[in-house]
C-alpha cells in the first residue's frame, strides 16, 4: 500500500490548477465543445487504466471534472499527484 502524503507534502506537490477537497484532489478542465471533453476523458481513462488508478470523472458540456484519491490508503498519495500531472500533460 502507498503511504498517505502529509498536509505539507500535498501543499508542496499539488500541481497548478488542482485543489484539495478533503481526501481528494480535484481539477475541472475546460473545453470548447462537449466532444473535446469526451475525447480528453477517454484519454485520461486510458492513462488511468495503465496506471491502475481510477479517478472519478464527470463530463458536462465544456467541462470535465477529475477527482483523485487512493481508496486503499484512505486519502491522497504520490499516485494521485503523479496521475494529476499526467492528466495535465494530455490536456496541454
Secondary structure as UniProt FT lines:
FT   HELIX           7..13
FT   TURN            16..17
FT   STRAND          19..21
FT   TURN            22..23
FT   STRAND          24..30
FT   HELIX           34..51
FT   STRAND          56..60
FT   TURN            61..62
FT   STRAND          63..68
FT   TURN            71..74
FT   HELIX           78..91
//
